[in-house]
Amino acid sequence: MKYIALFALAASLSTVALAAPVTYVIDTTHTLPRFEYSHFGYSTQLSRFDKTTGKITLDRAARTGSVAVEIDAKSVDTGYPVFNEHIQGADFFDTANNPVITFKSSAVKFKGDKVVSVIGDLTIKGVTKPVTLKVTSFKCMPHPMLKKDACGANATTVVKRSDFNMGKYAPYVGDAVTLTLPVEAIAE
């Protein structure tokens, strides 16, 4: 009986030792970052980006990981084509000179086996600032249709437009912008 327990312990330790990082590719059809801000105090406006790519690497046993996301700023969707063009101008996203928004992690924080925050650098309009994405939901499981491991999460942070040289019309149009990244990713 003693040897069976030792064998079981050794087997479980070797499984942990063999656990390796898994790289997940962002599912572009289910990853649509969005942003919201106050419009003259009348309402909260919500817009999104329709093209996002990137990779997420997780080693849940070691509780480490990395995140790299690229958002096509030209894919902004406000629900109004004329406004899409307006916020791509030099006063806001300046997509002619800065077509990509990026996030690169420096740390992934876990609580147990769940990711709870991701710390990293957000670059918008050529300006890079540190941010912490608070992960409000996180789940990994086999994808029921693709038959591959998949992970999904919702992450959020608040930034100031003016920190990224996009402060035109503040404070009337809110300087504080809530960024939300709903992400799904499939194992390579």
Order of alpha helices (4+ residues) and beta strands (2+ residues): alpha-beta-beta-beta-beta-beta-beta-alpha-beta-beta-beta-beta-beta
